[in-house]
Amino acid sequence: MGSSNPIPSASTASASQLATTQWRPLGPPDSRGIVQKVSLPIPIGAHAAQTEKDMAEARARTAFDPQRIEEVLRDGRIDNETRKQIIDVMLKDPVFVDWKKRLPHMNREQAMAMSHLACRRILEVAAREDWDTQQIIEAAVGLDLQSPITIHWVAFVPVIMGQGTAEQIDAWGSRAMTHQILGCYLQTELGHGSNVQALETTCTYVPETDSFDLHSPTLSSTKWWSGGSGTTATHGIVQAQLIIGGKRYGPHLFFVPLRDVYTGRLLPNIVAGDQGAKTYSGMPGLDNGYVRFNHVQLPRFNMLAKHAQVKKGGEYVKPPSDKLSYGGMIFIRSQMIDRTGWMLSRAQTIATRYSLVRRQFRDPDSTDVGEPERSVLSYPSLNRRMVPLLAKSYAYIIAGRRMRHLYEDMAEQLDSGNTELLADVHVASSSLKAYCTKQSIDGIEESRLALGGHGYSVYAGFTNIFPDNAAASTYEGDNVILAAQVGRAMLKNASLLERDPEKVKLSNTMEFLRAIQTKADQGKGIRFRPPNSPSEWLKPEVYSSAIQLRAARRVADLVAEVKGGRRFVDLSWECIEVSKSHAEVVIDTWFTEGLANDSERYGKREVEWLSKLVTLHALICIQRDITPLVLPSSQGRGLADYPAGTAVLTPESVLHLETAVRGLVEEILPQVIGLTDAFGWTDWELNSALGRKDGRVYEALMSEAEGNPLNHPRIQSRSFEEELDNNHLGRYSYGSENVGKNVADTWKRHIGPLLLDANKRSGDEPIRGNGSKL
């Protein structure tokens, strides 16, 4: 295995290095000709000068080509070259070049106004650059822009395209695609979120007019949380209870005009507004809103009718599956998985780069007082936290791509009336959404904590990453509710297998269920022998079997609880672990398959190192919940090959597992800079002084603090729009002669008079800052 220290010892800086100020710009001039640099006339010193060298040396040790990995990972909505061209355009735009730096200095109202400006500006740039839909989305994603236009593309357009008939797509889809209308998706209500079947908004068919009556009958039926609905959207897709002749047919989707396209005024019998700021000040530029309908009349044509229809007169044509109307939610969940990996990878890139160049404390065994301090990444207490998170980032990105492809396969089948994949996609998207969103947000915060005190600064680059992803554990299905749905699906399949295993067809991510009833020597069980050494744990057939057996044990426990008389509704806690274990089976399977499928594109050396991440991810999954593998099963809870009283693992195999994980972390550690470079994040996207690619973290932190708008005279404008137009609000001033000398306007208006009044009341003679009397 490799050394536990990811960087070599550095030589002590020369005396001239300590005494001389040798500042260089922190980048080329931006589109406005502004150069970021440190202005204070002080020596850079050996400590700050060393960070760039440490980063360059770590990068030189990379044993593979990060660019090859990046090209494959980034081959998603658009190719990587096009993505870089989009970033280059954004960097040259006067509105977007310093967008991410400015937003933290704005209040909620200003951020919302900035968001509306961005919506318009992106579309202006798109028209000029001839961007297609995917390029527009990429530009918004690169900006960290959680805005009405993002919701339009993620939650409005796909529902029309996926749930509408050809006629409806022709009527509304083209207008939505060309931004003649802006839309939102209204499902969640004030009183109901996860329980879609209990939504209270009604849409009643009126045969006399061949139309629908859309109504919010109670306070709790008010639509709530819909992004874009508060102040922006002109139209919405509304989930409402379909009622025909007094009979309820469950939730269906309706296309509803909300605002006049030209004036923005709400249409008659509709009230709506922004519901307020979010926790952690997250998504400040998104107007999540409330909407109420007071007997709004809709043409019969406005019910999305690809799967279910209401004919003239009120005849109802039922869909092939009552879950088809949830296609919009499944679509968004399917897109969320790789995004959790990308957001975690962003946090990991920042944390890994900074942890490598951040030096603290000499080696305790050293007697040389001149020896440089150690990289904090060399300490096991930190690298054992960071390297597994790096593996998770890759796992969710690669497995998430498979999730998107599976959804696309399902959508194609549904177009021909085939619902065969619907159940699998629903279960996989549910367990992965619940698992990956929680793992990702926990990993993002763990990455920030690894930065120490500097991690609390906005310049660390976590201002948007954490709050904008914190809500993901709740939206598009609360994680705990989704876990219960996964548990129910596992019980159903386990019951079918028990009755007639030969007739049950399972996906490869569900085959582990056969281990409950079928022995390995019968052909469809899971072969496994407790590892007798750390090296045995590194074999794919070993760790994958252990993950699957653990999932089977969790489901066997759930089955036993039901057979013991407990109601399913009381097993929601047990379902959480069932869902987690299933998610880890899926991720391990798809991470492995994804790497194998693209092995030629990655390259031989690249696959070698990525394979180590596959292994590390599997092993830490086993460690996360090892109890079901270590404890002997009780009566009625065993597996076919592990009856009551027997355990899957031995105490020795558990110790070997820990040794294997430790060894893998040490082996991967010298390659972490190359592995984070392979994500392809640019400095503009990261917006992090600590995550700079060149490692010049202390210079960057100092320049940002110097240029902070609070440290420079405020140019007063009559309005927010004027401040935006004149490029004042939130602008940083690099290289100003005023650096470190500003007296804040608010000090003059408030603090100065406060001090003068206090001195007058006391009767004492005021004291200057240098201690002399005034």
N, C-alpha and C positions, 0 to 999 in steps of 0.2 A: 504494500500500500504506500501511498505518497506521504510526504512530510505533512505534519499538522500545521506548519507555518506557511501561509500562501504567498508570502513575499520574502525575499532574501534580506539580510541585514544591510542597511545603507550606511555609507561612509558619512562621517560628520562633516558638515558644511565648512567651507574655508572662511577665514576671517573677513575676506573681502565680500563674501556672500552675505555675511551678517551685517556688514557696515554700509553696504551700498543699496540704494533704492533702484531696483531694476524692474520697474513695472512695465508690463506689456498690455495692450488692449486684450479684453476677454472675448474678442471676436471681431469680425470685420464690421464696417459701418452697416447699419440696417437701412431699410428703404428710405428712411428720412435723413440718412447721413449721420445718425447718432452712434457713437462708439461707447460701449460699456467698459469702464475701467475704474481703478481705485485712484482717488485723488489725494488722499492724505500723504504728506511727504515723510514717510517713515520707512525704514529698511524692511524688506520682505522677510528676512530671517530664515534660518535653516529649516524650521518646522514647516512653514508654509511653502517654501521652495521645493520641499521633498515630495509633496503630494503628486505633482505632475510626473515626476520620475517614477514613483511607485506604480502609478497607473500604466505608464508606458512599459515598464518591466513586466508587469502582470499580463498585459496584452501580448507581449512578445513570447510568453510561455504557452500561449494557446496552441494546442496540438491538433487543431482542425481549422476549417475555414468557416467562421461564423456567417459569412455572406451566403454560403450555400444553404445553410439552415434557414436564414432569414427569407430567402427567396421562396422556399417551400411554405414556411409558416404564414407568410404574408400573402400568399396566393389565395385570397378569399373573394370578397366582393369585387375587387379589382386586382390587377397585378401590381407587384411591388414598385415597378418603375413608374407607373401611372400615379401611385400613391405618393411617391417622392415628388413628382411634378406638381401635384396638388399642394403639398406642403410648401414647395418653393413659391407658388403663386400666393399662398396665404402670408408667407414671410415678406412678400413685397407689397402687400396691401396695407395702407396706412391705418385702417381700422383694426386689422387682425394681427399685425406684427407684434404688438405688445398687449394684446387682448387679455391674456391670462394674468399678466402682472397687474392690470388695472382693476379687474373685477373685485379682488378682496378689499379694495378701498371704497367700495360702493355699498350703499344701503339697499334694502330690498326693492324699493321703488326704482332706484337708479339702475339696478341690475336687470329689472324687468324691461325698462326702457332700452337698455343696452341689448337685451335679447331680441326685442322687436327690430332694432336697428340691424342686428346680425342676420335675422331672417331675410330682410330685404337685401342686405349687402351680399349675402351668399348667392342669392338668386341673380343679382346683377352681375356678379363675377362669373357665375355659371353660364349666363347668356353670352358674356364676352368671350369666355374660354371654350364655349361649346361643350360643356360638361353634360354627361348623361345622369340619370337618376342615381346610380351607384356612386358616381364621383361627388355629387352633391351631398349624399349621406356621409361619404368619407370625410369631406370637408367639415361637416358639422361634428362628426365624431372626433376629429383631430382637434377641434376647438374646445372639447369637453362641453359642448353646447347642449345642455338639457333644455330644449326650447320647444315652443309650439310646432315648429317645422319638423323637429325630430319625431315628435309624437305623430304628426301627420303621416310620416313615412313608415313608422314602425307599427302603429296601432290602428290607422284609419285606412290607408290605401290597401294594405294586404287583406283586410277583411272584405272590402268591396271585391277585390280580385278573387278571393278564395271562396266567398259565400254568395256572390251575386251571379245572376244569370247573364248570358251574353248581352241581352238587351240592357240590363242594369249597368253592366260594365261599360257599355257603349254610352249610356246616358250620364254616368257619374265618374267612371274610372278615368277617362281621358281628361276631364276637367280637373280631377284631383292630381293627375300626373303632371299637368302643365300649370299647377298652382292657380287656376282660376277660382278654386275654392280651397279652404284650409279646414281640415277635419280633426275630430277627436273621437275617443271611444268611451261611451258612457255605460258602464256596467255596475260598478260598486255603488252602493247606496249608504246613506248615513247610518242605517240600522242593519245592513247586511253587506258582507263582502265575500267571504268564502262560500257561504251557502247560497249559491246562485239560484237554486230551485225556489228559494224563499223570497226572491226579489219582489218588491211590492208594486213597482211601477207597472201600470196596466196599459195594454193596447187592445182595445175592443173593436171587433169588426161590426160596422153599421151597414146592414144590407140595404137600407133605404137609399143610401148615398154611395154604396160600394166603396166605402172608405174605412179608415181606422180612427179611433179616438184615443189619443195618447194622453195619459193622466197620471199625476203624482197624488195619490189619495190621502197620504199621511205625511207628517213631518219626517218620519224615518225613511220614507220612500224617496227623499231628495237625493238626486245623483250627487256623488261625492268623490273627490280625488281625481277626477278625470283631467289629465294634463291637457292644456290648451283651451279648456272650456271656460275658464274664469273670465278672460277678456278678449280672446283671440278668435277661436274657431268660428267659421261660418256655418259649418254642418257637423253633425255627429252621427255615429252609429250607436243606437240605443238598444240595450237589452231590456226587454219588457215582457210581462206575462201576456201571452196571446189568449184572448177570450173570444169565443164564438158561440152565440146563442146561450150565454150564461155558463158555458163550460170552459175550464182552463186547459190549455194545451202546453203549458210550460213556457220557459223563456225563449224568445225568438228575437231576431235582429231587425231593426228598422232604420232606414236612412231618413234623418230628420234635419231640415233646415233650421238653423239657430239664429243667425244674424243676417242682416242685409249686407250683401257683398260690397256695396258701394259706400254705405254710411256706417257700418258696424253696429247699428242699432239692433237690439234684440227684437225678434219678431213677436207679434201679438201672442199673449197667453204664455210667454216664457219669461222666467226670471233667472238670472245667473250672475255669478260674481266670483272673484278670487277668494279662496278660503283662508289665505294667510301664509305666513312664513313657516318653513319646515324645521324640524329638529336639526341641530348642528348647522343651521343656515344652509342646508343642502338645497340643490337645484333652485337657486334664487331666480333664475330666468325662466322658470316654468310656472305658468298660471294654473296650477291645480285648482279646480273650482267646484262650486255647487250649482246645480241646475234643477229647476222645477217646471213641470208642465201642467197647465190648467186646461184640459180638454182641447189639446192641439189636434187639428184635423189633418190626416195624412191620406194621400191616394193609396189604394190597394197595391199599386205598383211599388210602393216604398218598403214593403217587407222583402228583405233579401231572400230570394227564392230558389237558390241553386239546389237545395236539398229538401226543403219543406215549402209547400205552397198553400195559399188560400185562393180558391177559385171564386169567380163572381157568383154571388148568392150565398157564399159562406162554406162551401165544401172544403174540408181540410185534407191535404195530401201529406201524409206523414213521411219523414225522412228515413233512409235505410237504418240510421242509428240516431238515437236522441242526443248523442254526444257530438254530432257533427257541428252543431251551432257553437261549440266551444273551440272550433278550429282556430279562431283568432288568438285565444289564450295559448293553445298548444304551439302555434307558430312563434309567439313571443318567447315562450319558455325554451323552445328549440334554439332560438338565437342567443339566449342568455348564457348558455354553458361556456362557449369559447370566450365570450366577453368576460366572464368571471376570471378566466385564466389570463386574459390580456391585462385586466386591471391589476391582478396580483403580480403579473410579470413587471408591470410598471413600478409598483411599489418595491419589488425585489431588485430591479435594476438600480433604483436610487439607493436602497439600503446596502446592496452589495458593493457598489462603487465607493460609497462613503466609508463603509466599514473597513474596506481595504486600505484606504489612504489615511484613515484616522488612527493615530498612534497614541497609545496610553500605557505607561509603565514599562520599565525595563524588565527583562527576564529576571526572576528572583534569584536564580543561580549565578548571575553575572556579578563579577567584582569590578568591572570596568565602568566607572561613572560616566564615561563618554559614550557608552554604547547607546545607539538609538532606541527609542521606545518601540514596543511591539505593535504591529497592526492589530486592531481590536478583532478583526476577522479571524485571527489565528487562535483566539481563545475558544475552546470547545463550548463554553457556556453561550457563545454567540453563533458559532458556525453550525452547531447542532440544531439551532433554530432556523437559520437562514437556508442552508442547502436543501433540506426537505421541502421548504416552501418554493424553492426554485424548481424542484421536481414536480410539485403540484401545479405550478404555472404551466409547464409543458404538458402535463397530463390533461388539464382541463381544456387547453387550446386544441390539442390533437383529438381528444375524445369528443370535444364540442363540435369539431368539424364533422365527425361521423354522425352526431345527433342532427345536425342541419341536413345532411344528405338523407338520413332516414326520414326526416319530415318531408323532404322533397319527393322521395319515393312514395310515401303515403299519399301526399297530395295528388300525385299523378294517378295513383290507383283510384282515389276517390272520384276523380273526374270521370272514370269509367264505371262508377258504382261499386267498386270493390273496397270493402271495409276491413280486409284481412289484417292490415298493419295497424289499424287504429288503436287497438288495445295495447299493443307493444309500445307504440310511440307515446301513448298517454302515460303508461307506467314508467318508461325510461325517462321521459321529459320531466315527470313529476319527481322521481327520486333524485335525478341529477340536479334539477333546479333547487330542490330543498338542500341537498348536500353541498353543492358547489358554491351557492351563494353564501352559506354560513362559513364554509372553510375559507372562502376568499376574503370576506370581510374580517374574519379573525386574523388571517395572514397579513392583510394590509396593515392592521393595527399593530401586529407583532413586528412588522417591518419598520413601522414608524418608531416604535419603542427601541428598536435596535440602534437608532440614530442618536440616542441619548438626549441631552437637553436641546440640541439644535433641531431635533425632530418636532419640537413644538412650534417652531417658527414657520411662517407662511412660506419662507424661502426654501423649506425642505421639499415642497412640492406635493404635500398631502392634503391641501385645502379642499380640493374637489374629489380626490380619489375616495376618501373615506365617506364623507356625507352623501355623495351621489350614489354610492353603492350600498350604504347602510339600509336603505329602503328595500333593496332587492329581496331580502328575506321574507318580505310581506307581500309585495305586489305580484300579480299574476299567479296567485295562489299562496296563501300563508304556508310556511314550511311545515308546520305541525299538521295542518289539515292535509297537505299533500302526502305526508308520511303515512297518515291513516289510509289514504287511498291506495298507496303502495301495499300496505299491510293487507288490505282487503283483497287486492289482486293476488297476493302470494297465497292467502288462504284458499281462494277459489281454485288456483292451479294445483295446490297441494291436494285438495279434495278430489279433483279430477284424476290426478295421478294415482291416488289411493284406490279409486273405484276401477279404473281401466287404464293403466299406464301405456299400453300399446297404442291406444287411439289418441293420445294427447300429443299435440305438436307444440314444441317449445322453441323459442329463439335461443341462440347460443349464450345469451346472458341470463337465461332462466333455467338452463339445463341442470344447474346445481341442485334444483329441487328434487331431482330423481334420487339424490343420495339419501333422502329420508327413507325411501322404501326399497331402493335397489343397491345391491352390493357391487363392489368394483369388479369382482370376477364374473358378474352377470353381464358385463359389457357396457352398461350405461351408468355405473357408479363413478366414484372419484378415487383413483388410486393415490395413496399417500403413505409415506413412512416418515416418522419424526427425524429431522436432520441430525446427524451425528457430528457435524462440524459446521463452522461458519460458511465454508465454501459451498456446502450443499444447499444452504438457503439462497444462494445466488442463481440457482437453476430455475428457469421459468416454470417448469412443470411442478416444482415444489411450492414456490410461493403462490402461484395461481390456484393450485389445489387447496392450499391452506385458506386463502380468501374465500373460496367457494364453500368449503366445509364450514367455515365460520358462519356464512350466510345461511346455509342449510340448518345449522344448529339454532340460529335465531328464529327461523321460520318454524322449526320443530317445537320450540318453546311456545310460540304463538298458537300453534295448532293444539298443543296440550292444554293451554289455558282455556281455549274455546270448548274443547272436549270435557274439561273439568267443570264447565257450567258458567264461566264468566261471559258476560255479554261483550260483544265486539266494541260497543260504544265505550266500555270501561277499559279498553286495552290500548288507548291512544298513546300512552307512555311506552309500552312495549313496541308499538309500531314504529316509533322513532328509530330504535336500534335496528329493526328489520329493514327500514328504508335506507339507513346509512350503509348497512352491510351489502344490500343489493346494489347501491350506487357504486360501491368500491369494486364489486364484481364487474359492473359495466365499464367503469373507467379503466380498470386493469386490462380488460378484454380489448376495448377500443383503442387504448394507448398502444398496446402491443400491435394490434392489427394496423393502426394508422402508420406506425413507424415502418412496419414490414411492407406495406403497400407503396410507400414513397421512398423505399430504401435506395433505389438507384438515383433518384433526384437528390437525396441528401448527400450521398457519397459514403464510401466505406469508413473513413476515419470519423466522419460525423455520426454515422449510425452507431459506431462503437461507443461514443460518449453518451449519446442519447439513450442507448440501451441501458447504460448504468443508471440513468434517471428513471427509466421504466422499473428497474429492479428496486431502486431506493424507494420509489413511491409505493410499490407493492409491500415492501417490508414495513414501512411506517404505517401503512393501513392495517397490517396485521397487529402491530404494536398498539394501535389506537384502542382496540377492543380485543384483548387477547384472552379474557376470562372464559368465553365459551369454548376455547380450544384447550385450556389448561385444566379446568374443573371436570371431573367425571360427571356424566349426565345422570340425572335421576330417573326414576321409573317413569316410563311413558314419554320420555323426551330424547331418547337416543336416536342415532342414525343407523342405517342398515349395517354399516361396518363398525359402528361404535355404539353398541347397546348400553343399557343402563349400567353404571359403575365403571365405565371406561372413559378415558380422555384421549384427545387427538394428539396433544403435545406432551413431552416429558419436561421436567424441570431443566434438564441439561439442554434440550433443544431451545428453550427460552433464552438461556444464557448465550447460546450460539447465535441466536437471532440478534441480540444486543451487540455482540462482537461484529457481526456482519454489517449492521447499520453503521457502527462507528468506523469500520474500515472503509466502507463506501464513501462516507462523508469526507474522510481524509483523502481518499483517492480523487474525488471530484473537486475538492477545494482549490487546487491550483488552476483549474479550468473555469472558475465561476465568472470571471470577467468575459471570457470568450462566449460562455453560454448566455450571459445577459446581453452582450453585444448582439447576439443572434436574434434577439427579439426585434431589433431594428428601430428602437425608439430614438427619435431625434431630440436634441436639447430643447428645441422649441416645444415639442409635445410634452416632454417631462416637466418643463418649467421649474427646474430644481437647481438651486445653487449647489446642493450636496450631491446631486446625481449627474453632474457634468461629465461628459465623456472624457475630457482631458484631465480630470482629477483636480483642477485648480479650485478647490472648494472654499478655502479661506479668503482668497481674493474675491471670489464671486459673492460670498456672504457680505464682505465689507463694502463692495461696490453697491449692492442692493440696499444696504442700510444707509449709505451715504445719499443715494439717489431717491430714497423714500420721499413721497410727496409731502409728508408731515415735516420734513426737514427743509422745506423750501417755501418761499412766499407764495401764497395762494392768489391766483389770478381770478378775481371775482367776475362772474358772468351773470346775466339777468336770468338765465334759465338753464336747465340741464341740457337741453338740446344744443344751446349755444356753447356750453362747456364741451360737449362732445365734438361739435363742429370745429371748435378752436383747439381741440386736442389738449384740453387742460386737465379734466377730471381724472385722477389716478395716474397721471403721467409721472414717470421717473425722470430725474434730472441728473444725468451722469456727467462728471467732470466740471461741475459748476464751481465758480469761485466762492460760492456761498456755502460750500460743504462744511458742516460742523459749526456754522456761525449763525444759523437762523434763529430768530425769535418768533415763535408761532403767533399768528394773529389772535388766536383765542387766549394766549397768555396775556397779550396786551389788553384784551377786552375784559377778561375775567380774573386771572390769577394776579396780575399786577394790582388792580383795584382792591382785591381781597387782602393782599399784603399791606397796602397803604392804609386801608381802613383799620386793620388789626393793630398796626403800629400807632395810628392816631388814637385809638381807644385806650391803648396801654400807656400812652404818654412817653414811651421810650423813644430814643432817637433811632431811626431806621439804620440798619447795617447793610453795607454793600456786600456783594459776593466775595470780595477779597478781604473782608473783615473790617474794613475802615468804615467810619461813620459817614452817612450821607451828608 
